[in-house]
Amino acid sequence: MTTTYHLCVDVKGALLAPPSEQRRVYDTLLRDGKPCANVEEYRSALADLLADGIKVLPMGKPCDGFSYEDGCPGHPKEDD
């Protein structure tokens, strides 16, 4: 049996990323339903998430059991 894990982004890691990488990520981060306008707004949005206790963000729709503190719990899959 194998286990599948869904990807997530570490919020602290995203804040420490170089500006070129931050640009890629902030284009997909929504704030009030809109993409962030600039890096400063992106960094502020990430800081707000951390203040709310959110440590990781799912890459896409959260899977069953996803935790905003620990990420994907893993999903057993029968080997083919």
Biopython code that builds the backbone (N, CA, C, O; Angstrom):
import numpy as np
from Bio.PDB.StructureBuilder import StructureBuilder

atoms = [
    (1, "MET", "N", (0.843, -1.171, 0.000)),
    (1, "MET", "CA", (0.000, 0.000, 0.000)),
    (1, "MET", "C", (0.894, 1.240, 0.000)),
    (1, "MET", "O", (1.921, 1.277, 0.678)),
    (2, "THR", "N", (0.501, 2.229, -0.749)),
    (2, "THR", "CA", (1.215, 3.497, -0.777)),
    (2, "THR", "C", (0.322, 4.582, -0.188)),
    (2, "THR", "O", (-0.880, 4.388, -0.014)),
    (3, "THR", "N", (0.914, 5.701, 0.108)),
    (3, "THR", "CA", (0.170, 6.834, 0.650)),
    (3, "THR", "C", (0.376, 8.043, -0.247)),
    (3, "THR", "O", (1.502, 8.364, -0.626)),
    (4, "THR", "N", (-0.718, 8.707, -0.580)),
    (4, "THR", "CA", (-0.678, 9.930, -1.381)),
    (4, "THR", "C", (-0.762, 11.128, -0.442)),
    (4, "THR", "O", (-1.582, 11.146, 0.476)),
    (5, "TYR", "N", (0.083, 12.124, -0.670)),
    (5, "TYR", "CA", (0.046, 13.377, 0.085)),
    (5, "TYR", "C", (-0.186, 14.520, -0.886)),
    (5, "TYR", "O", (0.477, 14.603, -1.920)),
    (6, "HIS", "N", (-1.124, 15.402, -0.563)),
    (6, "HIS", "CA", (-1.389, 16.573, -1.390)),
    (6, "HIS", "C", (-0.451, 17.707, -0.967)),
    (6, "HIS", "O", (-0.121, 17.847, 0.210)),
    (7, "LEU", "N", (-0.035, 18.502, -1.933)),
    (7, "LEU", "CA", (0.935, 19.562, -1.685)),
    (7, "LEU", "C", (0.314, 20.771, -1.002)),
    (7, "LEU", "O", (-0.868, 21.074, -1.163)),
    (8, "CYS", "N", (1.162, 21.451, -0.232)),
    (8, "CYS", "CA", (0.754, 22.704, 0.391)),
    (8, "CYS", "C", (1.961, 23.633, 0.442)),
    (8, "CYS", "O", (3.098, 23.200, 0.253)),
    (9, "VAL", "N", (1.706, 24.903, 0.699)),
    (9, "VAL", "CA", (2.748, 25.924, 0.781)),
    (9, "VAL", "C", (2.916, 26.333, 2.235)),
    (9, "VAL", "O", (1.938, 26.646, 2.914)),
    (10, "ASP", "N", (4.150, 26.330, 2.712)),
    (10, "ASP", "CA", (4.462, 26.790, 4.053)),
    (10, "ASP", "C", (4.430, 28.325, 4.055)),
    (10, "ASP", "O", (5.164, 28.958, 3.296)),
    (11, "VAL", "N", (3.592, 28.922, 4.896)),
    (11, "VAL", "CA", (3.412, 30.375, 4.892)),
    (11, "VAL", "C", (4.702, 31.095, 5.300)),
    (11, "VAL", "O", (5.079, 32.079, 4.664)),
    (12, "LYS", "N", (5.378, 30.625, 6.341)),
    (12, "LYS", "CA", (6.642, 31.261, 6.742)),
    (12, "LYS", "C", (7.678, 31.148, 5.633)),
    (12, "LYS", "O", (8.413, 32.099, 5.366)),
    (13, "GLY", "N", (7.737, 29.982, 4.983)),
    (13, "GLY", "CA", (8.668, 29.787, 3.882)),
    (13, "GLY", "C", (8.385, 30.733, 2.736)),
    (13, "GLY", "O", (9.310, 31.243, 2.103)),
    (14, "ALA", "N", (7.096, 30.974, 2.461)),
    (14, "ALA", "CA", (6.733, 31.898, 1.386)),
    (14, "ALA", "C", (7.193, 33.313, 1.714)),
    (14, "ALA", "O", (7.585, 34.062, 0.819)),
    (15, "LEU", "N", (7.146, 33.680, 2.990)),
    (15, "LEU", "CA", (7.627, 35.012, 3.378)),
    (15, "LEU", "C", (9.138, 35.144, 3.240)),
    (15, "LEU", "O", (9.644, 36.242, 3.012)),
    (16, "LEU", "N", (9.862, 34.037, 3.375)),
    (16, "LEU", "CA", (11.323, 34.065, 3.289)),
    (16, "LEU", "C", (11.849, 33.895, 1.867)),
    (16, "LEU", "O", (13.043, 34.067, 1.620)),
    (17, "ALA", "N", (10.967, 33.560, 0.941)),
    (17, "ALA", "CA", (11.385, 33.322, -0.446)),
    (17, "ALA", "C", (11.918, 34.614, -1.073)),
    (17, "ALA", "O", (11.516, 35.711, -0.687)),
    (18, "PRO", "N", (12.833, 34.471, -2.050)),
    (18, "PRO", "CA", (13.317, 35.667, -2.749)),
    (18, "PRO", "C", (12.169, 36.349, -3.494)),
    (18, "PRO", "O", (11.199, 35.690, -3.869)),
    (19, "PRO", "N", (12.270, 37.665, -3.712)),
    (19, "PRO", "CA", (11.193, 38.406, -4.369)),
    (19, "PRO", "C", (10.714, 37.794, -5.693)),
    (19, "PRO", "O", (9.523, 37.845, -6.001)),
    (20, "SER", "N", (11.628, 37.222, -6.470)),
    (20, "SER", "CA", (11.211, 36.629, -7.745)),
    (20, "SER", "C", (10.257, 35.455, -7.533)),
    (20, "SER", "O", (9.327, 35.262, -8.317)),
    (21, "GLU", "N", (10.481, 34.676, -6.485)),
    (21, "GLU", "CA", (9.592, 33.563, -6.160)),
    (21, "GLU", "C", (8.300, 34.074, -5.525)),
    (21, "GLU", "O", (7.223, 33.534, -5.777)),
    (22, "GLN", "N", (8.412, 35.111, -4.707)),
    (22, "GLN", "CA", (7.223, 35.677, -4.084)),
    (22, "GLN", "C", (6.243, 36.138, -5.150)),
    (22, "GLN", "O", (5.034, 35.961, -5.001)),
    (23, "ARG", "N", (6.747, 36.721, -6.210)),
    (23, "ARG", "CA", (5.878, 37.229, -7.283)),
    (23, "ARG", "C", (5.041, 36.096, -7.859)),
    (23, "ARG", "O", (3.846, 36.266, -8.099)),
    (24, "ARG", "N", (5.661, 34.942, -8.080)),
    (24, "ARG", "CA", (4.939, 33.791, -8.620)),
    (24, "ARG", "C", (3.819, 33.345, -7.703)),
    (24, "ARG", "O", (2.723, 33.017, -8.157)),
    (25, "VAL", "N", (4.100, 33.334, -6.409)),
    (25, "VAL", "CA", (3.113, 32.851, -5.451)),
    (25, "VAL", "C", (2.021, 33.893, -5.221)),
    (25, "VAL", "O", (0.845, 33.542, -5.137)),
    (26, "TYR", "N", (2.393, 35.167, -5.117)),
    (26, "TYR", "CA", (1.361, 36.153, -4.772)),
    (26, "TYR", "C", (0.367, 36.352, -5.899)),
    (26, "TYR", "O", (-0.747, 36.817, -5.658)),
    (27, "ASP", "N", (0.738, 36.015, -7.117)),
    (27, "ASP", "CA", (-0.220, 36.094, -8.218)),
    (27, "ASP", "C", (-1.399, 35.147, -8.002)),
    (27, "ASP", "O", (-2.479, 35.371, -8.548)),
    (28, "THR", "N", (-1.202, 34.090, -7.209)),
    (28, "THR", "CA", (-2.270, 33.117, -6.981)),
    (28, "THR", "C", (-2.925, 33.266, -5.610)),
    (28, "THR", "O", (-3.954, 32.641, -5.354)),
    (29, "LEU", "N", (-2.351, 34.083, -4.724)),
    (29, "LEU", "CA", (-2.914, 34.278, -3.389)),
    (29, "LEU", "C", (-4.024, 35.321, -3.468)),
    (29, "LEU", "O", (-3.807, 36.428, -3.959)),
    (30, "LEU", "N", (-5.210, 34.965, -2.985)),
    (30, "LEU", "CA", (-6.334, 35.892, -3.016)),
    (30, "LEU", "C", (-6.472, 36.603, -1.684)),
    (30, "LEU", "O", (-6.280, 36.016, -0.619)),
    (31, "ARG", "N", (-6.805, 37.867, -1.768)),
    (31, "ARG", "CA", (-7.097, 38.656, -0.573)),
    (31, "ARG", "C", (-8.413, 39.362, -0.842)),
    (31, "ARG", "O", (-8.523, 40.137, -1.791)),
    (32, "ASP", "N", (-9.399, 39.100, -0.018)),
    (32, "ASP", "CA", (-10.748, 39.634, -0.223)),
    (32, "ASP", "C", (-11.287, 39.263, -1.602)),
    (32, "ASP", "O", (-11.993, 40.049, -2.234)),
    (33, "GLY", "N", (-10.948, 38.056, -2.061)),
    (33, "GLY", "CA", (-11.461, 37.560, -3.338)),
    (33, "GLY", "C", (-10.736, 38.068, -4.569)),
    (33, "GLY", "O", (-11.126, 37.732, -5.687)),
    (34, "LYS", "N", (-9.688, 38.872, -4.396)),
    (34, "LYS", "CA", (-8.922, 39.409, -5.527)),
    (34, "LYS", "C", (-7.457, 39.038, -5.363)),
    (34, "LYS", "O", (-6.977, 38.880, -4.241)),
    (35, "PRO", "N", (-6.734, 38.895, -6.494)),
    (35, "PRO", "CA", (-5.287, 38.658, -6.376)),
    (35, "PRO", "C", (-4.611, 39.857, -5.702)),
    (35, "PRO", "O", (-5.066, 40.992, -5.848)),
    (36, "CYS", "N", (-3.551, 39.608, -4.979)),
    (36, "CYS", "CA", (-2.787, 40.692, -4.367)),
    (36, "CYS", "C", (-2.242, 41.611, -5.451)),
    (36, "CYS", "O", (-1.847, 41.150, -6.522)),
    (37, "ALA", "N", (-2.221, 42.914, -5.172)),
    (37, "ALA", "CA", (-1.803, 43.903, -6.161)),
    (37, "ALA", "C", (-0.286, 44.017, -6.271)),
    (37, "ALA", "O", (0.233, 44.363, -7.332)),
    (38, "ASN", "N", (0.427, 43.729, -5.186)),
    (38, "ASN", "CA", (1.878, 43.894, -5.194)),
    (38, "ASN", "C", (2.491, 43.044, -4.088)),
    (38, "ASN", "O", (1.781, 42.404, -3.313)),
    (39, "VAL", "N", (3.815, 43.047, -4.028)),
    (39, "VAL", "CA", (4.518, 42.210, -3.055)),
    (39, "VAL", "C", (4.203, 42.641, -1.626)),
    (39, "VAL", "O", (4.089, 41.791, -0.743)),
    (40, "GLU", "N", (4.062, 43.936, -1.382)),
    (40, "GLU", "CA", (3.757, 44.403, -0.030)),
    (40, "GLU", "C", (2.399, 43.873, 0.435)),
    (40, "GLU", "O", (2.261, 43.448, 1.583)),
    (41, "GLU", "N", (1.404, 43.894, -0.444)),
    (41, "GLU", "CA", (0.083, 43.368, -0.091)),
    (41, "GLU", "C", (0.156, 41.856, 0.128)),
    (41, "GLU", "O", (-0.496, 41.316, 1.022)),
    (42, "TYR", "N", (0.946, 41.189, -0.688)),
    (42, "TYR", "CA", (1.154, 39.747, -0.558)),
    (42, "TYR", "C", (1.767, 39.425, 0.803)),
    (42, "TYR", "O", (1.288, 38.535, 1.507)),
    (43, "ARG", "N", (2.815, 40.141, 1.170)),
    (43, "ARG", "CA", (3.480, 39.884, 2.448)),
    (43, "ARG", "C", (2.536, 40.179, 3.615)),
    (43, "ARG", "O", (2.546, 39.464, 4.618)),
    (44, "SER", "N", (1.734, 41.212, 3.490)),
    (44, "SER", "CA", (0.757, 41.542, 4.513)),
    (44, "SER", "C", (-0.294, 40.432, 4.640)),
    (44, "SER", "O", (-0.684, 40.067, 5.749)),
    (45, "ALA", "N", (-0.745, 39.904, 3.509)),
    (45, "ALA", "CA", (-1.736, 38.818, 3.525)),
    (45, "ALA", "C", (-1.156, 37.584, 4.211)),
    (45, "ALA", "O", (-1.849, 36.932, 4.992)),
    (46, "LEU", "N", (0.107, 37.254, 3.928)),
    (46, "LEU", "CA", (0.737, 36.106, 4.574)),
    (46, "LEU", "C", (0.904, 36.336, 6.075)),
    (46, "LEU", "O", (0.689, 35.425, 6.874)),
    (47, "ALA", "N", (1.284, 37.547, 6.452)),
    (47, "ALA", "CA", (1.424, 37.868, 7.874)),
    (47, "ALA", "C", (0.072, 37.744, 8.583)),
    (47, "ALA", "O", (0.012, 37.276, 9.720)),
    (48, "ASP", "N", (-1.004, 38.156, 7.923)),
    (48, "ASP", "CA", (-2.345, 38.020, 8.498)),
    (48, "ASP", "C", (-2.707, 36.548, 8.687)),
    (48, "ASP", "O", (-3.304, 36.179, 9.699)),
    (49, "LEU", "N", (-2.346, 35.706, 7.714)),
    (49, "LEU", "CA", (-2.617, 34.274, 7.834)),
    (49, "LEU", "C", (-1.897, 33.689, 9.043)),
    (49, "LEU", "O", (-2.482, 32.930, 9.817)),
    (50, "LEU", "N", (-0.625, 34.047, 9.201)),
    (50, "LEU", "CA", (0.142, 33.558, 10.356)),
    (50, "LEU", "C", (-0.486, 34.027, 11.666)),
    (50, "LEU", "O", (-0.560, 33.267, 12.632)),
    (51, "ALA", "N", (-0.936, 35.278, 11.694)),
    (51, "ALA", "CA", (-1.567, 35.809, 12.904)),
    (51, "ALA", "C", (-2.851, 35.054, 13.233)),
    (51, "ALA", "O", (-3.237, 34.960, 14.398)),
    (52, "ASP", "N", (-3.509, 34.518, 12.214)),
    (52, "ASP", "CA", (-4.735, 33.738, 12.403)),
    (52, "ASP", "C", (-4.443, 32.265, 12.696)),
    (52, "ASP", "O", (-5.372, 31.468, 12.831)),
    (53, "GLY", "N", (-3.173, 31.898, 12.795)),
    (53, "GLY", "CA", (-2.795, 30.522, 13.119)),
    (53, "GLY", "C", (-2.690, 29.610, 11.910)),
    (53, "GLY", "O", (-2.561, 28.395, 12.067)),
    (54, "ILE", "N", (-2.743, 30.167, 10.709)),
    (54, "ILE", "CA", (-2.643, 29.363, 9.484)),
    (54, "ILE", "C", (-1.167, 29.237, 9.119)),
    (54, "ILE", "O", (-0.502, 30.233, 8.832)),
    (55, "LYS", "N", (-0.657, 27.995, 9.132)),
    (55, "LYS", "CA", (0.760, 27.748, 8.866)),
    (55, "LYS", "C", (1.022, 27.263, 7.450)),
    (55, "LYS", "O", (2.096, 27.509, 6.902)),
    (56, "VAL", "N", (0.051, 26.575, 6.847)),
    (56, "VAL", "CA", (0.210, 26.065, 5.483)),
    (56, "VAL", "C", (-1.065, 26.323, 4.688)),
    (56, "VAL", "O", (-2.161, 26.392, 5.244)),
    (57, "LEU", "N", (-0.897, 26.465, 3.367)),
    (57, "LEU", "CA", (-2.016, 26.656, 2.451)),
    (57, "LEU", "C", (-2.024, 25.516, 1.442)),
    (57, "LEU", "O", (-0.967, 25.125, 0.947)),
    (58, "PRO", "N", (-3.205, 24.974, 1.128)),
    (58, "PRO", "CA", (-3.263, 23.889, 0.149)),
    (58, "PRO", "C", (-2.950, 24.402, -1.251)),
    (58, "PRO", "O", (-3.237, 25.552, -1.582)),
    (59, "MET", "N", (-2.366, 23.546, -2.056)),
    (59, "MET", "CA", (-2.148, 23.860, -3.473)),
    (59, "MET", "C", (-3.396, 23.359, -4.200)),
    (59, "MET", "O", (-3.448, 22.207, -4.631)),
    (60, "GLY", "N", (-4.379, 24.209, -4.330)),
    (60, "GLY", "CA", (-5.656, 23.812, -4.896)),
    (60, "GLY", "C", (-6.680, 23.630, -3.793)),
    (60, "GLY", "O", (-6.517, 24.144, -2.687)),
    (61, "LYS", "N", (-7.734, 22.897, -4.102)),
    (61, "LYS", "CA", (-8.811, 22.659, -3.141)),
    (61, "LYS", "C", (-8.290, 21.781, -1.998)),
    (61, "LYS", "O", (-7.606, 20.788, -2.246)),
    (62, "PRO", "N", (-8.611, 22.139, -0.739)),
    (62, "PRO", "CA", (-8.145, 21.311, 0.377)),
    (62, "PRO", "C", (-8.724, 19.897, 0.301)),
    (62, "PRO", "O", (-9.903, 19.721, -0.004)),
    (63, "CYS", "N", (-7.899, 18.902, 0.577)),
    (63, "CYS", "CA", (-8.345, 17.506, 0.568)),
    (63, "CYS", "C", (-9.063, 17.177, 1.869)),
    (63, "CYS", "O", (-9.060, 17.970, 2.810)),
    (64, "ASP", "N", (-9.678, 15.995, 1.911)),
    (64, "ASP", "CA", (-10.329, 15.536, 3.132)),
    (64, "ASP", "C", (-9.290, 15.436, 4.245)),
    (64, "ASP", "O", (-8.239, 14.818, 4.077)),
    (65, "GLY", "N", (-9.600, 16.048, 5.371)),
    (65, "GLY", "CA", (-8.700, 15.977, 6.518)),
    (65, "GLY", "C", (-7.603, 17.026, 6.519)),
    (65, "GLY", "O", (-6.766, 17.028, 7.423)),
    (66, "PHE", "N", (-7.578, 17.934, 5.520)),
    (66, "PHE", "CA", (-6.522, 18.945, 5.450)),
    (66, "PHE", "C", (-6.538, 19.805, 6.702)),
    (66, "PHE", "O", (-7.599, 20.221, 7.168)),
    (67, "SER", "N", (-5.357, 20.068, 7.241)),
    (67, "SER", "CA", (-5.193, 20.920, 8.411)),
    (67, "SER", "C", (-4.368, 22.136, 8.005)),
    (67, "SER", "O", (-3.316, 21.993, 7.382)),
    (68, "TYR", "N", (-4.834, 23.317, 8.351)),
    (68, "TYR", "CA", (-4.091, 24.533, 8.035)),
    (68, "TYR", "C", (-2.891, 24.715, 8.960)),
    (68, "TYR", "O", (-2.166, 25.705, 8.868)),
    (69, "GLU", "N", (-2.694, 23.750, 9.847)),
    (69, "GLU", "CA", (-1.511, 23.747, 10.703)),
    (69, "GLU", "C", (-0.493, 22.716, 10.226)),
    (69, "GLU", "O", (0.712, 22.960, 10.275)),
    (70, "ASP", "N", (-0.982, 21.554, 9.761)),
    (70, "ASP", "CA", (-0.086, 20.453, 9.392)),
    (70, "ASP", "C", (-0.157, 20.026, 7.928)),
    (70, "ASP", "O", (0.722, 19.297, 7.469)),
    (71, "GLY", "N", (-1.161, 20.452, 7.191)),
    (71, "GLY", "CA", (-1.293, 20.054, 5.783)),
    (71, "GLY", "C", (-2.083, 18.767, 5.611)),
    (71, "GLY", "O", (-2.938, 18.430, 6.430)),
    (72, "CYS", "N", (-1.782, 18.060, 4.537)),
    (72, "CYS", "CA", (-2.481, 16.827, 4.176)),
    (72, "CYS", "C", (-2.084, 15.702, 5.131)),
    (72, "CYS", "O", (-0.898, 15.495, 5.392)),
    (73, "PRO", "N", (-3.089, 14.964, 5.661)),
    (73, "PRO", "CA", (-2.777, 13.877, 6.575)),
    (73, "PRO", "C", (-2.282, 12.619, 5.869)),
    (73, "PRO", "O", (-1.785, 11.699, 6.518)),
    (74, "GLY", "N", (-2.413, 12.572, 4.542)),
    (74, "GLY", "CA", (-2.050, 11.373, 3.778)),
    (74, "GLY", "C", (-3.281, 10.537, 3.519)),
    (74, "GLY", "O", (-4.188, 10.466, 4.348)),
    (75, "HIS", "N", (-3.304, 9.905, 2.359)),
    (75, "HIS", "CA", (-4.437, 9.105, 1.935)),
    (75, "HIS", "C", (-3.927, 7.755, 1.419)),
    (75, "HIS", "O", (-3.271, 7.696, 0.379)),
    (76, "PRO", "N", (-4.226, 6.676, 2.142)),
    (76, "PRO", "CA", (-3.769, 5.344, 1.709)),
    (76, "PRO", "C", (-4.339, 5.002, 0.342)),
    (76, "PRO", "O", (-5.487, 5.322, 0.033)),
    (77, "LYS", "N", (-3.514, 4.343, -0.475)),
    (77, "LYS", "CA", (-3.925, 3.935, -1.803)),
    (77, "LYS", "C", (-3.421, 2.513, -2.015)),
    (77, "LYS", "O", (-2.251, 2.214, -1.773)),
    (78, "GLU", "N", (-4.298, 1.659, -2.459)),
    (78, "GLU", "CA", (-3.894, 0.290, -2.747)),
    (78, "GLU", "C", (-2.921, 0.281, -3.914)),
    (78, "GLU", "O", (-3.145, 0.960, -4.916)),
    (79, "ASP", "N", (-1.837, -0.487, -3.791)),
    (79, "ASP", "CA", (-0.876, -0.610, -4.884)),
    (79, "ASP", "C", (-1.541, -1.378, -6.025)),
    (79, "ASP", "O", (-2.311, -2.313, -5.806)),
    (80, "ASP", "N", (-1.222, -0.955, -7.246)),
    (80, "ASP", "CA", (-1.769, -1.634, -8.423)),
    (80, "ASP", "C", (-0.978, -2.884, -8.731)),
    (80, "ASP", "O", (-1.289, -3.591, -9.689)),
]
sb = StructureBuilder()
sb.init_structure("model")
sb.init_model(0)
sb.init_chain("A")
sb.init_seg("    ")
for serial, (resi, resn, name, xyz) in enumerate(atoms, 1):
    if name == "N":
        sb.init_residue(resn, " ", resi, " ")
    sb.init_atom(name, np.array(xyz, "f"), 0.0, 1.0, " ", f" {name:<3s}", serial, name[0])
structure = sb.get_structure()
